């Protein structure tokens, strides 16, 4: 049986939502990450989340979507917090990701980017640090 070998993912071929989903699965195991502080309450009784941009119907419960990590600096910051947290006991893979990201962070010139582009740069660096091979050429 021939085993399919995955080559690097072509970043530019992914939609924005696919990029966010890749970050969500790779770095957060798909679990919810929107902090409660991100909620805004509208005059009509609706709730908006400023991390995933979901909005509830008036007086209905809000169901969070995948945060827009690659498009929003507040959401991208969750990625920074996640990948730079001290590694758990014997998780050497995570420790390596942590170190790789820290090295990138030291060299990054995020001030040269718009907020949206900086968010995407953070996500690309975090995915690479976690072992995902990304081709970002267009
Ligand atoms: Zn949310």
Backbone and ligand atoms as CSV (ligand in chain L), in Angstrom:
chain,resi,resn,atom,element,x,y,z
A,1,UNK,N,N,0.841,-1.198,0.000
A,1,UNK,CA,C,0.000,0.000,0.000
A,1,UNK,C,C,0.876,1.248,0.000
A,2,UNK,N,N,0.594,2.126,-0.920
A,2,UNK,CA,C,1.370,3.369,-1.013
A,2,UNK,C,C,0.831,4.375,-0.002
A,3,UNK,N,N,1.735,4.860,0.789
A,3,UNK,CA,C,1.330,5.839,1.792
A,3,UNK,C,C,1.481,7.243,1.229
A,4,UNK,N,N,0.437,8.020,1.376
A,4,UNK,CA,C,0.463,9.391,0.888
A,4,UNK,C,C,1.324,10.250,1.817
A,5,UNK,N,N,2.289,10.903,1.247
A,5,UNK,CA,C,3.154,11.783,2.029
A,5,UNK,C,C,2.716,13.223,1.800
A,6,UNK,N,N,2.344,13.856,2.872
A,6,UNK,CA,C,1.874,15.231,2.740
A,6,UNK,C,C,3.047,16.200,2.616
A,7,UNK,N,N,2.985,17.008,1.584
A,7,UNK,CA,C,3.993,18.052,1.422
A,7,UNK,C,C,3.503,19.296,2.151
A,8,UNK,N,N,4.241,20.360,2.009
A,8,UNK,CA,C,3.849,21.562,2.739
A,8,UNK,C,C,2.510,22.090,2.235
A,9,UNK,N,N,1.763,22.650,3.150
A,9,UNK,CA,C,0.461,23.223,2.830
A,9,UNK,C,C,0.643,24.560,2.140
A,10,UNK,N,N,-0.112,24.761,1.087
A,10,UNK,CA,C,-0.035,26.040,0.387
A,10,UNK,C,C,-0.977,27.036,1.085
A,11,UNK,N,N,-0.378,27.898,1.866
A,11,UNK,CA,C,-1.124,28.845,2.710
A,11,UNK,C,C,-2.064,29.720,1.894
A,12,UNK,N,N,-1.559,30.201,0.754
A,12,UNK,CA,C,-2.348,31.133,-0.047
A,12,UNK,C,C,-3.556,30.464,-0.707
A,13,UNK,N,N,-3.554,29.121,-0.736
A,13,UNK,CA,C,-4.694,28.416,-1.330
A,13,UNK,C,C,-5.819,28.205,-0.314
A,14,UNK,N,N,-5.533,28.476,0.950
A,14,UNK,CA,C,-6.546,28.300,1.991
A,14,UNK,C,C,-7.378,29.574,2.127
A,15,UNK,N,N,-8.660,29.403,2.389
A,15,UNK,CA,C,-9.506,30.566,2.665
A,15,UNK,C,C,-9.159,31.066,4.071
A,16,UNK,N,N,-9.596,32.266,4.402
A,16,UNK,CA,C,-9.332,32.815,5.737
A,16,UNK,C,C,-9.894,31.897,6.806
A,17,UNK,N,N,-11.095,31.389,6.599
A,17,UNK,CA,C,-11.721,30.514,7.595
A,17,UNK,C,C,-10.976,29.187,7.704
A,18,UNK,N,N,-10.433,28.699,6.583
A,18,UNK,CA,C,-9.645,27.460,6.622
A,18,UNK,C,C,-8.352,27.673,7.398
A,19,UNK,N,N,-7.751,28.856,7.233
A,19,UNK,CA,C,-6.534,29.175,7.990
A,19,UNK,C,C,-6.834,29.212,9.483
A,20,UNK,N,N,-7.948,29.877,9.833
A,20,UNK,CA,C,-8.334,29.950,11.250
A,20,UNK,C,C,-8.603,28.554,11.806
A,21,UNK,N,N,-9.255,27.718,11.004
A,21,UNK,CA,C,-9.575,26.353,11.443
A,21,UNK,C,C,-8.301,25.533,11.643
A,22,UNK,N,N,-7.304,25.738,10.784
A,22,UNK,CA,C,-6.030,25.031,10.908
A,22,UNK,C,C,-5.338,25.422,12.219
A,23,UNK,N,N,-5.351,26.708,12.534
A,23,UNK,CA,C,-4.763,27.178,13.797
A,23,UNK,C,C,-5.510,26.570,14.976
A,24,UNK,N,N,-6.845,26.575,14.875
A,24,UNK,CA,C,-7.694,26.081,15.967
A,24,UNK,C,C,-7.423,24.601,16.246
A,25,UNK,N,N,-7.327,23.805,15.189
A,25,UNK,CA,C,-7.092,22.368,15.348
A,25,UNK,C,C,-5.668,22.076,15.817
A,26,UNK,N,N,-4.693,22.785,15.229
A,26,UNK,CA,C,-3.286,22.496,15.501
A,26,UNK,C,C,-2.858,22.939,16.892
A,27,UNK,N,N,-3.276,24.129,17.280
A,27,UNK,CA,C,-2.742,24.718,18.510
A,27,UNK,C,C,-3.689,24.646,19.705
A,28,UNK,N,N,-4.975,24.457,19.448
A,28,UNK,CA,C,-5.925,24.442,20.563
A,28,UNK,C,C,-6.751,23.158,20.609
A,29,UNK,N,N,-6.417,22.179,19.791
A,29,UNK,CA,C,-7.177,20.933,19.718
A,29,UNK,C,C,-8.664,21.191,19.506
A,30,UNK,N,N,-8.980,22.293,18.847
A,30,UNK,CA,C,-10.370,22.577,18.529
A,30,UNK,C,C,-11.224,23.032,19.690
A,31,UNK,N,N,-10.625,23.262,20.850
A,31,UNK,CA,C,-11.466,23.672,21.985
A,31,UNK,C,C,-11.709,25.184,21.969
A,32,UNK,N,N,-12.752,25.585,22.648
A,32,UNK,CA,C,-13.164,26.986,22.646
A,32,UNK,C,C,-12.101,27.858,23.314
A,33,UNK,N,N,-11.812,28.994,22.716
A,33,UNK,CA,C,-10.773,29.860,23.253
A,33,UNK,C,C,-11.229,31.287,23.511
A,34,UNK,N,N,-12.442,31.643,23.094
A,34,UNK,CA,C,-12.888,33.023,23.283
A,34,UNK,C,C,-13.012,33.331,24.772
A,35,UNK,N,N,-12.289,34.340,25.258
A,35,UNK,CA,C,-12.428,34.690,26.676
A,35,UNK,C,C,-13.744,35.424,26.919
A,36,UNK,N,N,-14.301,35.285,28.117
A,36,UNK,CA,C,-15.578,35.925,28.422
A,36,UNK,C,C,-15.497,37.435,28.297
A,37,UNK,N,N,-14.311,37.994,28.508
A,37,UNK,CA,C,-14.139,39.441,28.409
A,37,UNK,C,C,-14.333,39.971,27.006
A,38,UNK,N,N,-14.409,39.072,26.035
A,38,UNK,CA,C,-14.540,39.501,24.639
A,38,UNK,C,C,-15.994,39.781,24.259
A,39,UNK,N,N,-16.923,39.565,25.175
A,39,UNK,CA,C,-18.345,39.735,24.843
A,39,UNK,C,C,-18.795,41.182,24.957
A,40,UNK,N,N,-19.604,41.601,23.976
A,40,UNK,CA,C,-20.203,42.938,23.993
A,40,UNK,C,C,-21.724,42.751,23.936
A,41,UNK,N,N,-22.424,43.502,24.764
A,41,UNK,CA,C,-23.874,43.358,24.839
A,41,UNK,C,C,-24.549,44.522,24.118
A,42,UNK,N,N,-25.378,44.190,23.139
A,42,UNK,CA,C,-26.057,45.226,22.360
A,42,UNK,C,C,-27.314,45.716,23.047
A,43,UNK,N,N,-27.803,46.882,22.634
A,43,UNK,CA,C,-29.017,47.455,23.215
A,43,UNK,C,C,-30.244,46.583,22.950
A,44,UNK,N,N,-30.204,45.796,21.876
A,44,UNK,CA,C,-31.345,44.950,21.524
A,44,UNK,C,C,-31.312,43.607,22.242
A,45,UNK,N,N,-30.348,43.436,23.155
A,45,UNK,CA,C,-30.278,42.181,23.892
A,45,UNK,C,C,-29.433,41.122,23.203
A,46,UNK,N,N,-28.816,41.483,22.095
A,46,UNK,CA,C,-27.945,40.526,21.415
A,46,UNK,C,C,-26.550,40.574,22.039
A,47,UNK,N,N,-25.768,39.536,21.796
A,47,UNK,CA,C,-24.399,39.457,22.302
A,47,UNK,C,C,-23.472,39.260,21.109
A,48,UNK,N,N,-22.377,40.019,21.081
A,48,UNK,CA,C,-21.376,39.876,20.027
A,48,UNK,C,C,-20.054,39.487,20.675
A,49,UNK,N,N,-19.350,38.547,20.069
A,49,UNK,CA,C,-18.023,38.170,20.541
A,49,UNK,C,C,-16.990,38.846,19.642
A,50,UNK,N,N,-16.068,39.589,20.236
A,50,UNK,CA,C,-15.083,40.338,19.443
A,50,UNK,C,C,-13.876,39.486,19.060
A,51,UNK,N,N,-13.877,38.215,19.434
A,51,UNK,CA,C,-12.795,37.313,19.046
A,51,UNK,C,C,-13.197,36.474,17.828
A,52,UNK,N,N,-14.417,35.919,17.843
A,52,UNK,CA,C,-14.861,35.098,16.705
A,52,UNK,C,C,-15.919,35.817,15.863
A,53,UNK,N,N,-16.357,36.989,16.320
A,53,UNK,CA,C,-17.311,37.840,15.616
A,53,UNK,C,C,-18.677,37.186,15.423
A,54,UNK,N,N,-19.025,36.228,16.255
A,54,UNK,CA,C,-20.383,35.680,16.193
A,54,UNK,C,C,-21.318,36.619,16.948
A,55,UNK,N,N,-22.578,36.664,16.526
A,55,UNK,CA,C,-23.593,37.494,17.175
A,55,UNK,C,C,-24.796,36.616,17.473
A,56,UNK,N,N,-25.345,36.786,18.655
A,56,UNK,CA,C,-26.538,36.010,19.008
A,56,UNK,C,C,-27.792,36.776,18.593
A,57,UNK,N,N,-28.898,36.067,18.525
A,57,UNK,CA,C,-30.189,36.732,18.374
A,57,UNK,C,C,-30.481,37.423,19.702
A,58,UNK,N,N,-31.339,38.465,19.688
A,58,UNK,CA,C,-31.667,39.134,20.953
A,58,UNK,C,C,-32.126,38.145,22.027
A,59,UNK,N,N,-31.565,38.267,23.191
A,59,UNK,CA,C,-31.891,37.433,24.362
A,59,UNK,C,C,-31.697,35.933,24.122
A,60,UNK,N,N,-30.828,35.594,23.193
A,60,UNK,CA,C,-30.498,34.181,22.972
A,60,UNK,C,C,-29.054,33.955,23.396
A,61,UNK,N,N,-28.740,32.693,23.645
A,61,UNK,CA,C,-27.376,32.370,24.031
A,61,UNK,C,C,-26.448,32.486,22.819
A,62,UNK,N,N,-25.238,32.950,23.055
A,62,UNK,CA,C,-24.256,33.075,21.971
A,62,UNK,C,C,-23.537,31.745,21.783
A,63,UNK,N,N,-23.453,31.302,20.530
A,63,UNK,CA,C,-22.681,30.108,20.206
A,63,UNK,C,C,-21.416,30.578,19.492
A,64,UNK,N,N,-20.272,30.346,20.127
A,64,UNK,CA,C,-19.006,30.828,19.564
A,64,UNK,C,C,-18.611,30.031,18.322
A,65,UNK,N,N,-17.963,30.721,17.402
A,65,UNK,CA,C,-17.393,30.074,16.225
A,65,UNK,C,C,-15.883,29.948,16.452
A,66,UNK,N,N,-15.166,29.515,15.432
A,66,UNK,CA,C,-13.712,29.460,15.519
A,66,UNK,C,C,-13.185,30.899,15.498
A,67,UNK,N,N,-12.378,31.269,16.480
A,67,UNK,CA,C,-11.846,32.634,16.499
A,67,UNK,C,C,-11.089,32.968,15.222
A,68,UNK,N,N,-11.114,34.227,14.848
A,68,UNK,CA,C,-10.459,34.637,13.595
A,68,UNK,C,C,-8.999,35.009,13.874
A,69,UNK,N,N,-8.266,33.964,14.234
A,69,UNK,CA,C,-6.870,34.146,14.645
A,69,UNK,C,C,-6.029,34.873,13.608
A,70,UNK,N,N,-6.240,34.549,12.333
A,70,UNK,CA,C,-5.368,35.085,11.285
A,70,UNK,C,C,-5.816,36.468,10.811
A,71,UNK,N,N,-6.921,36.970,11.376
A,71,UNK,CA,C,-7.479,38.220,10.875
A,71,UNK,C,C,-7.630,39.294,11.936
A,72,UNK,N,N,-7.387,38.936,13.175
A,72,UNK,CA,C,-7.719,39.822,14.289
A,72,UNK,C,C,-6.621,39.718,15.338
A,73,UNK,N,N,-6.031,40.839,15.697
A,73,UNK,CA,C,-4.895,40.824,16.613
A,73,UNK,C,C,-5.279,40.312,18.004
A,74,UNK,N,N,-6.501,40.614,18.454
A,74,UNK,CA,C,-6.928,40.109,19.764
A,74,UNK,C,C,-6.977,38.592,19.755
A,75,UNK,N,N,-7.453,38.021,18.657
A,75,UNK,CA,C,-7.512,36.566,18.536
A,75,UNK,C,C,-6.116,35.990,18.351
A,76,UNK,N,N,-5.267,36.683,17.579
A,76,UNK,CA,C,-3.900,36.204,17.367
A,76,UNK,C,C,-3.129,36.170,18.684
A,77,UNK,N,N,-3.482,37.070,19.572
A,77,UNK,CA,C,-2.775,37.099,20.864
A,77,UNK,C,C,-3.039,35.823,21.669
A,78,UNK,N,N,-4.199,35.220,21.472
A,78,UNK,CA,C,-4.487,33.932,22.117
A,78,UNK,C,C,-3.487,32.882,21.646
A,79,UNK,N,N,-3.085,32.989,20.379
A,79,UNK,CA,C,-2.092,32.065,19.808
A,79,UNK,C,C,-0.738,32.280,20.473
A,80,UNK,N,N,-0.369,33.551,20.638
A,80,UNK,CA,C,0.907,33.864,21.300
A,80,UNK,C,C,0.907,33.290,22.716
A,81,UNK,N,N,-0.179,33.510,23.445
A,81,UNK,CA,C,-0.269,33.007,24.826
A,81,UNK,C,C,-0.200,31.483,24.859
A,82,UNK,N,N,-0.869,30.863,23.904
A,82,UNK,CA,C,-0.921,29.398,23.875
A,82,UNK,C,C,0.458,28.798,23.594
A,83,UNK,N,N,1.160,29.337,22.613
A,83,UNK,CA,C,2.410,28.708,22.186
A,83,UNK,C,C,3.597,29.102,23.065
A,84,UNK,N,N,3.462,30.171,23.830
A,84,UNK,CA,C,4.577,30.571,24.689
A,84,UNK,C,C,4.404,30.116,26.137
A,85,UNK,N,N,3.289,29.456,26.431
A,85,UNK,CA,C,3.114,29.019,27.818
A,85,UNK,C,C,4.128,27.928,28.150
A,86,UNK,N,N,4.556,27.874,29.395
A,86,UNK,CA,C,5.540,26.868,29.779
A,86,UNK,C,C,5.035,25.471,29.445
A,87,UNK,N,N,5.903,24.615,28.910
A,87,UNK,CA,C,5.481,23.269,28.512
A,87,UNK,C,C,5.081,22.421,29.717
A,88,UNK,N,N,4.143,21.515,29.480
A,88,UNK,CA,C,3.736,20.568,30.516
A,88,UNK,C,C,4.809,19.502,30.646
A,89,UNK,N,N,5.025,19.036,31.821
A,89,UNK,CA,C,5.990,17.993,32.190
A,89,UNK,C,C,6.897,17.501,31.054
A,90,UNK,N,N,6.535,16.393,30.445
A,90,UNK,CA,C,7.460,15.750,29.505
A,90,UNK,C,C,7.110,15.983,28.036
A,91,UNK,N,N,6.339,17.009,27.773
A,91,UNK,CA,C,5.951,17.255,26.386
A,91,UNK,C,C,7.052,18.000,25.646
A,92,UNK,N,N,8.029,17.229,25.178
A,92,UNK,CA,C,9.184,17.866,24.542
A,92,UNK,C,C,8.825,18.508,23.211
A,93,UNK,N,N,7.870,17.927,22.519
A,93,UNK,CA,C,7.462,18.501,21.235
A,93,UNK,C,C,6.928,19.905,21.448
A,94,UNK,N,N,6.142,20.053,22.492
A,94,UNK,CA,C,5.569,21.361,22.798
A,94,UNK,C,C,6.664,22.323,23.221
A,95,UNK,N,N,7.626,21.815,23.940
A,95,UNK,CA,C,8.728,22.670,24.381
A,95,UNK,C,C,9.509,23.184,23.175
A,96,UNK,N,N,9.716,22.296,22.203
A,96,UNK,CA,C,10.427,22.704,20.997
A,96,UNK,C,C,9.642,23.775,20.246
A,97,UNK,N,N,8.326,23.609,20.169
A,97,UNK,CA,C,7.478,24.594,19.499
A,97,UNK,C,C,7.588,25.936,20.217
A,98,UNK,N,N,7.566,25.866,21.519
A,98,UNK,CA,C,7.704,27.036,22.369
A,98,UNK,C,C,9.009,27.779,22.065
A,99,UNK,N,N,10.103,27.028,21.966
A,99,UNK,CA,C,11.421,27.616,21.704
A,99,UNK,C,C,11.503,28.180,20.296
A,100,UNK,N,N,10.996,27.402,19.323
A,100,UNK,CA,C,11.031,27.879,17.935
A,100,UNK,C,C,10.258,29.183,17.775
A,101,UNK,N,N,9.113,29.251,18.442
A,101,UNK,CA,C,8.300,30.462,18.329
A,101,UNK,C,C,9.012,31.642,18.995
A,102,UNK,N,N,9.635,31.399,20.128
A,102,UNK,CA,C,10.347,32.469,20.842
A,102,UNK,C,C,11.484,33.027,19.988
A,103,UNK,N,N,12.167,32.153,19.258
A,103,UNK,CA,C,13.251,32.603,18.380
A,103,UNK,C,C,12.701,33.486,17.267
A,104,UNK,N,N,11.562,33.035,16.694
A,104,UNK,CA,C,10.929,33.834,15.648
A,104,UNK,C,C,10.503,35.190,16.206
A,105,UNK,N,N,9.908,35.179,17.376
A,105,UNK,CA,C,9.373,36.390,18.004
A,105,UNK,C,C,10.468,37.446,18.173
A,106,UNK,N,N,11.670,36.981,18.562
A,106,UNK,CA,C,12.785,37.906,18.770
A,106,UNK,C,C,13.183,38.605,17.478
A,107,UNK,N,N,13.049,37.904,16.365
A,107,UNK,CA,C,13.468,38.453,15.074
A,107,UNK,C,C,12.326,39.142,14.323
A,108,UNK,N,N,11.097,38.919,14.771
A,108,UNK,CA,C,9.928,39.431,14.040
A,108,UNK,C,C,9.884,40.955,14.057
A,109,UNK,N,N,9.471,41.514,12.961
A,109,UNK,CA,C,9.328,42.971,12.858
A,109,UNK,C,C,7.859,43.292,12.661
A,110,UNK,N,N,7.068,42.916,13.663
A,110,UNK,CA,C,5.611,43.047,13.538
A,110,UNK,C,C,5.163,44.490,13.398
A,111,UNK,N,N,5.948,45.419,13.917
A,111,UNK,CA,C,5.601,46.839,13.812
A,111,UNK,C,C,5.519,47.286,12.355
A,112,UNK,N,N,6.143,46.516,11.467
A,112,UNK,CA,C,6.155,46.892,10.047
A,112,UNK,C,C,4.873,46.456,9.336
A,113,UNK,N,N,4.008,45.712,10.028
A,113,UNK,CA,C,2.794,45.180,9.409
A,113,UNK,C,C,1.548,45.893,9.912
A,114,UNK,N,N,0.486,45.802,9.126
A,114,UNK,CA,C,-0.815,46.234,9.612
A,114,UNK,C,C,-1.244,45.247,10.690
A,115,UNK,N,N,-2.252,45.587,11.479
A,115,UNK,CA,C,-2.715,44.688,12.544
A,115,UNK,C,C,-3.160,43.340,11.968
A,116,UNK,N,N,-3.854,43.376,10.823
A,116,UNK,CA,C,-4.352,42.132,10.214
A,116,UNK,C,C,-3.191,41.285,9.713
A,117,UNK,N,N,-2.216,41.931,9.061
A,117,UNK,CA,C,-1.083,41.170,8.543
A,117,UNK,C,C,-0.229,40.621,9.688
A,118,UNK,N,N,-0.100,41.394,10.763
A,118,UNK,CA,C,0.664,40.923,11.920
A,118,UNK,C,C,-0.009,39.690,12.527
A,119,UNK,N,N,-1.339,39.696,12.578
A,119,UNK,CA,C,-2.074,38.540,13.107
A,119,UNK,C,C,-1.766,37.300,12.268
A,120,UNK,N,N,-1.763,37.463,10.952
A,120,UNK,CA,C,-1.468,36.333,10.064
A,120,UNK,C,C,-0.027,35.866,10.243
A,121,UNK,N,N,0.903,36.799,10.384
A,121,UNK,CA,C,2.317,36.439,10.573
A,121,UNK,C,C,2.502,35.630,11.849
A,122,UNK,N,N,1.825,36.029,12.912
A,122,UNK,CA,C,1.898,35.304,14.184
A,122,UNK,C,C,1.392,33.873,14.000
A,123,UNK,N,N,0.268,33.740,13.292
A,123,UNK,CA,C,-0.316,32.408,13.098
A,123,UNK,C,C,0.596,31.521,12.249
A,124,UNK,N,N,1.181,32.080,11.212
A,124,UNK,CA,C,2.089,31.306,10.358
A,124,UNK,C,C,3.293,30.830,11.185
A,125,UNK,N,N,3.870,31.731,11.970
A,125,UNK,CA,C,5.034,31.367,12.786
A,125,UNK,C,C,4.673,30.303,13.822
A,126,UNK,N,N,3.495,30.429,14.418
A,126,UNK,CA,C,3.071,29.467,15.442
A,126,UNK,C,C,2.824,28.089,14.824
A,127,UNK,N,N,2.201,28.062,13.652
A,127,UNK,CA,C,1.947,26.780,12.980
A,127,UNK,C,C,3.265,26.109,12.609
A,128,UNK,N,N,4.204,26.895,12.093
A,128,UNK,CA,C,5.516,26.343,11.725
A,128,UNK,C,C,6.237,25.843,12.970
A,129,UNK,N,N,6.166,26.605,14.049
A,129,UNK,CA,C,6.820,26.190,15.296
A,129,UNK,C,C,6.236,24.875,15.800
A,130,UNK,N,N,4.940,24.670,15.519
A,130,UNK,CA,C,4.269,23.445,15.949
A,130,UNK,C,C,4.470,22.293,14.965
A,131,UNK,N,N,5.253,22.525,13.920
A,131,UNK,CA,C,5.608,21.437,13.020
A,131,UNK,C,C,4.835,21.356,11.718
A,132,UNK,N,N,3.965,22.316,11.464
A,132,UNK,CA,C,3.219,22.335,10.198
A,132,UNK,C,C,4.098,23.014,9.144
A,133,UNK,N,N,4.265,22.336,8.019
A,133,UNK,CA,C,5.053,22.930,6.934
A,133,UNK,C,C,4.135,23.775,6.067
A,134,UNK,N,N,4.434,25.050,6.002
A,134,UNK,CA,C,3.613,25.970,5.224
A,134,UNK,C,C,4.418,26.589,4.100
A,135,UNK,N,N,3.787,26.606,2.931
A,135,UNK,CA,C,4.357,27.312,1.790
A,135,UNK,C,C,3.557,28.604,1.666
A,136,UNK,N,N,4.206,29.743,1.922
A,136,UNK,CA,C,3.465,31.012,1.914
A,136,UNK,C,C,3.706,31.813,0.645
A,137,UNK,N,N,4.345,31.180,-0.350
A,137,UNK,CA,C,4.500,31.874,-1.629
A,137,UNK,C,C,3.161,31.864,-2.360
A,138,UNK,N,N,2.912,32.878,-3.135
A,138,UNK,CA,C,1.621,32.927,-3.815
A,138,UNK,C,C,1.751,32.509,-5.281
L,1,ZN,ZN,ZN,-16.307,33.895,20.343
